[in-house]
Amino acid sequence: RFASERMVPFSFPLSKCALWDPVPMGDVIGSHITYYRNPKLSMMEKTLRLAYRHAKQNEKKVFSCFLLGTLAVDEDGEGITLTIDRFDPGREV
């Protein structure tokens, strides 16, 4: 599945010197994680329960948090696995 309408160009912060010429060259190509790989998501039950409990206890309808994990390419090279194993509620300030 290729969703070009949701793609945004890469951008880098301004710096005093550039290591490459920022002028675009060649045709535009899409780079999406699911274009060449079969993604799998794995989440620890403890992490999901912590996030759920935090959401229920939070009085706001919308809140921010972090889900942390690792991204690995499968042994056969055909897929990727995102393993989420930590929940961080973040800070209010």
N, C-alpha and C positions, 0 to 999 in steps of 0.2 A: 504494500500500500504506500503510495507516494502522495503526500499532501503538500504540494508546493505552495498553496495559499497560506499555510501556517508557518512556512519557513521564513527565517529572518537571516540577514547576512551577518557574518562574523564581524565583530568590532573589537578593537584593542584600545587600551588607554593611551592617551597622548604621552609621548616621551621626548626627551631632548634630542635623541638620535635614533634613527631607524636602522634596523639590520637588513631591511629589504625594501624594495620599491613598492609603495602602496597602491600604485596604479593598477587597476584590473587588467588582466591579459587573458585572452582566449574566451571560450564559451562558458556560460554559467552552467554549473552542475549542482545537483542536489546531494546533500550529505545527510542521510538519516540513518539512525541506528538500526531500524528494522528493514532497511532496503536490501541489505546483503546478509543479514543474520536473523536467526529465529530467537527472539527474546523469551526468557523465562524469568519469572519473579518468584522469589522464595523469601518468606518472612517468618521470623521466629514468633511463636504464639505469645511468649512473654512480652515481646515488643508491641504486638498488636493489642494485647490486653492493657498495657500501660497507656498507650495512646487513646484507647477507647475510654478508660477511666478518667484520664485528664480531660477529654472532650466533654464527658458528662458532668464533671465537677466545675468546669469553666462556665461562668455566667454569660459570657459573650457568645453571640451566635457564630462569629467568625474569629478565629484565633490562629496564631502562627506557631509552628513547631518545626523540628528537624527530624527526619528519619535518616539514619546513617547506615551505611553498609559497604559492600564490596561488589565490584563488577569484574567478572572473569569470563574469558573465552573458553568454551567447551573444548574437550580434548580433540574432538573430530574437526574443530575449526568451523563448524556450521552454525553454531549458536552461541549466545551469550547468556549468562545467568547473573541477575542482580539479586544479591542476598542482603536483605535488610535485617540488621540484628541489634540496632540501638535506637532508642527514642530519646530525644532531647526537647523538653518543652520550651527552651529558650528563655529569654528575659522579657519582662514587660517594658523596660526602659531601653 
